[in-house]
């Protein structure tokens, strides 16, 4: 049953009430026509916010669609026949995947490298690491996040310091030894000093391997990679591609910030993080003062290093390493 008169009366009372509140608070006098324009304004703002949300979703979906199916390493274990492995330095850089047309991050986001940096690359997938030098990860990460648009000539200059260090051919059907030979041939034809193959060596014994690791870490290196000579390129975790460090590393999501004390008052004291298995713990070391002033955002993914875990599964001596690339 409809009561049109009552409905009109209620609208009139509502308009009078809201107009009185707005006029008292703002000093602006409103008539019924201006009041009626409010819903339109609200609708416009809602549509704009929805469009921005859809844009963010579109970017995320695009990254998932472009995410390369990379080969990932597992942790080194003793007892290997070391003679069957190629060994290289584990570079502290940003994973770069060339799909034949563009450079992508590990998560599938485009890397906005200058045209001159990629113009000589072949129309076939390449797997490698963008790298500046030992200890330059933060500078490289910042560069990869920036666009080389007009007005940022410093970004173009900084790319002169970057090398694309190749270590595999994802779609070549041969063994790793065969792929390595093919990579050297390809890089020779490309003939650009910033496009190189990561040096691979043979190691004669486990003791020689550990001596190399100790020397490398003392010089500021991160660790070693071991690749079985007969391995095919395998998408996902491979037990024939191993990483060897003096510590382990893993990733966790930032779920909170704890304020600093003493000399860190007004800055970050520690990150509260959660592992993919639900283990929560604090990361309070490994940060520079700049990182403490501008800590990783809640929801971001960070990499940390540690040495073993407790009986409850909490990483021991955990220390922040870096913010994961998008």
N, C-alpha and C positions, 0 to 999 in steps of 0.2 A: 504494500500500500504506500502511495507517494503522498508527501505533504509539502507541496511546492512553497507554500507561504513560509512554513517553518524553516525550510532550507534557505530561502532568501534572507530570512531574518538572521539565521546563524551566520551567513556569509557577511552580512552587514556588521554584526557584532564583532566577528573575527577581524574584519578590515579595520574597524575603529580601534580595536585593542592593539593590533600590531602597528597601526599608524601612530598611535599615541606613544608607544614605546620607542619607536624609531625617532620621532620628532623630539622627544625629551632627551634621548641619548646623544643625538647627532646635531640637533638644531636645524635639521633639514625638513622642510614642509613637504608632505607627500599628498597627492590626490589619488583617486582610485585608479586612474590610467597608469600612473607611474608604479603603483603597487602591483598592478597586473603584469608589468614587464619583468618583475622579479623571477617568476617561474621560467621565463624564457632565458634569462641570464643564467639561472641555475642549470637549466638544460644544456646551454652552450658550454658552460664550464665542465659539466659531466661528460659531454661528448669529447671535449678536448682531452680530459684526463684519460678517458677510455682509449682515445687514439694513441696517446703516449704509451699506455699500457700495452696496447697491441703492437706498437713499434718495438718495445722492449722484448715482447714475446717473439716477434718476428726475428729479431737479432739472435735470440737464444736458440730458436728453432733452426735458423740458418747455420749456426755454429755446430749444432748436433748433426745436421745433414752433411756438413763438410768435414766432420771429424774423421781424420785419417785413421785407418786400421793399422796401427803401428805394432812393431815387435817390441816387447818390454822385457827387461832383464829380471832374473831372480838372484837371490843372494848366493855368493860363493860359498862352497863347502869344501872341506879338506878331502883328500883321497882321490883327486882327479889325476888322470894321466896328462900332465901339463904339456907334454910334447905335441898333443893334438889341438892345441889352442893358439889362436892369435891373440895378442895382448896389446892394449892401447891405454893411454891416459883417459880417465873419465873427466871430460872437460866440464867446467863450471859455467855453462852457458844456457841458452834457450833452445829447446828442440825445434828444429825447422824442417818441415816436410814440403818438398817441391812436388806438386801434383802434375807437372807438365805445363801449367799455365800460371800458377801463383804460389807464393809461399804461405804456408799455414802453420799455426801453432799446434801443439799437441791436442788441444781441445777443438781445433777446427776453425779458429778465428784467423782472418787474413792478416798477414804481416805487411805493412805498408812500406816496403823497401823501395828505394829509388829504382827507376827503370834501368839505369846503367848497371845496377847490382845484379839484376836477374836476366838481362837481355840475351846473354850468351848461353843460358842454361838450356838443355835439350828438352824435347817434348816427351819426356818420360819421367816417372816418379823417382825422386832422390830422397834419401833419409840422411839427416845430418844434424849438426849443432851450429847455431849462430854463436860466435865466440869473439871476445875482444882480447882478453888476457886473464891470467890467474888473478883472482881478487876483484874482478871488474863486473861481477854479475849484476849488481845493483844498477850500474851505469848502463849496461846492456839492456836490462829489463825495462828501465825507464825509456830508453830509445825505442824499443819495440812497441811500447805503449803509445808513443807519440806518432803523429802523422807528419809526413814530409810535405805539408801544405805550404803555400806561399805565406811568408811572414815567419817561418821557422827555419831559416837557413842553417841554424846551428845543428838541426837534426840531419840535414844533408851532409854537413861536414863530419858529424860523428859517425855516419855510416862508412866513412873512409877507414875507420878503425876496426870494422867488423870483418870477420872471415866466415865463410860458409864451409865448415869442416865436415866433409862427407864420410859416412861409414857404412852405407849399404844401398843396394838397389832393390827396392821392395818387389818389383814385378819381373826381375830377372830369374829364370828358372833354375840356375845352377847352384852349386854349393857355395859356402861363404868364400872359400879360396878362389873359386871361379868369379864370384861377384867382385871380390877385391881386385882381381886382375882387370876386370871390365871397368871398374871405377877409375883405376889409374889411366887406362886408355882413354876414357871419356874426358877426364880432367885435362889430359894432355891436349885433346882437341879443343876444349873450351878455352884454354890458354888465358886465364885471368888469375892474377896473383891472389885474389881474395877467395877463389874457389879452390879448395885443397882437399886431399884425402888425409884423414887422421892417420898418423904413423902407426902401423901395426908391427909388432915384433914377436919373435919366437923366444920363449924362455926355457932354459935348460933344466930347471929344477924348482921345487917349491921354495927352497931357501933363497934362490935368486929372485923369485917372484916377490917374496916378503921384503927382501933387501931393497928392491926397486920401489915397493910401496912406501917403505920408511923414508927413503930418499925423496920421493915425490911429495909426500906430505910435509916433510921438513922444508921443502922449497915452495910451499903454498898450494900444492896440488890437492885434489879432492880424493882421488882413488884410481882404481884400474878397472878395465872392462876385459872380460875373457870371452872369446867367441870360438866355438868349435869349428874346425876347418871344414867339416862335412855338413854343417847345418844348412838347411833350407830356411828361407825367410818365413817366419811363423808369426801370424797375427795374434797378439795377446802375449801373455807371459810364456817365456821360453826357458827351458832348463839347459839349453845349449848356449845361452847368452847370460853371462854372470857378471855381477858387480862386486868388487872387493874394496872395502874401506876399513879404516881403523875403528869405525863406528857404524851403526845402522842408521837408516833414516826412514821416515814415514810421513804421512800427511794427516792433518786433523782440521776440523772446522772450528773457527772462532765463535764461541757462544757468550763471551763476556770479557769485560775489562776490569782490572783491579787497579786502584790508584797507587801511585808510588809513594814511598816514604823517604825521609832523609834527603839526600841529594837529588832524588827523583820526585820530590813533591811537585804536584802540578803536571806530572807526566805519567806515562804508563808504568805500573809496577809489575804486572804480570798479565798474560792472556789466560783466560779459562778456555780450554779447548776440549773437543770431543772426537774420539777416533771413530772410524766407520763401524766398529763393533760396540760402541756405546760407552767406552771407558773415558772418564773425564779426569783431567789433571791440569796443573798450572804450568805455564811456560814463563819463567821469570828471568832467563838469561839469554845472552846471544844478541841482544838488541843494541843498536847504536843510539846515541842521544836523539838523533833526528827521527829514528823509528819510534822511540818512546814518545816523542812529541806528536807524531802522526802515526799512530799504531794501525795495524790491519783492521779493517772494518768487521763488525759482527756479521757472520755469514760467509766470510771469505775463507779460503783454504790456505793453510800454511804448511811448510815443510819443516820438520824438526829432526835433530839427530839425538841419538841416545845409545846407551850401552846396556843392553839386556832389559828385562822386565821383572817386576816384583811378583810375589805369589798371587797377587790380585790382578796381574796383567798391566800394571801401571809402568810406563817407561821409566827407567832409571837414568838420572843425570840428563834429563831432556833439556835441549837448548834450541832456541829458534835459529833457523837457517835463512829462510826466505819466504816471501809471499808467492804462491803458485801463480803462474801465468794463466790468463783466461782461456 
